[in-house]
Amino acid sequence: MSKLESDFKTKLISEIKDIFPGCMIFHLGETQGIPDMLILYKKKWATLEGKRNSKSKKQPNQLYYVEKMNDMSFSRFIYPENKEEVLNDLQKSFKF
């Protein structure tokens, strides 16, 4: 993971914790293609796959897992260009 992507994810986690006080965020990554982050908030869950930018390469199976998990609950690719949109959608998903 590049420094830019790592910095983005660190700031993103802090921002999510500010938006959803008491949430738990876990780094995933044992299975290739599974999104980076699992967010647990009250009785809801979501996954996010953080990318350095909108043109960053997706690993094999990432699109499959993001779409499958989105059908179950909420899952998105997130990067600086779409961060606000994704966080707004996440708030709606968590019923704010």
C-alpha positions, 0 to 999 in steps of 0.5 A, a space after each residue: 500500500 502506498 503512503 498516499 493510500 495509507 494516509 487517506 485511510 488513516 484520516 478516513 477512519 478518524 472521520 468515520 469515528 467522528 461521524 459514528 461515535 462508538 462504531 468499531 472499525 476493523 481492518 480486513 484482508 485475509 481473503 484476497 478481494 475482501 474490502 479493507 474495512 469493516 464498520 460496525 455501528 449499532 445494529 448495522 454494518 458496512 465495508 469500504 475498500 479504500 483506494 488512493 484515487 479513482 484510477 487506482 487498480 482494483 485487485 481480482 475479486 474486489 468488485 465481486 465482493 464489494 457488490 455482494 456485500 452491498 447487496 447484503 448491507 452496504 459496501 463501496 470503493 472509497 477514494 478522495 474524489 468520492 469520499 463525501 458522497 460515500 460517507 453521505 450514503 453510509 449515513 443514509 444506510 445507517 439511517 441518519 
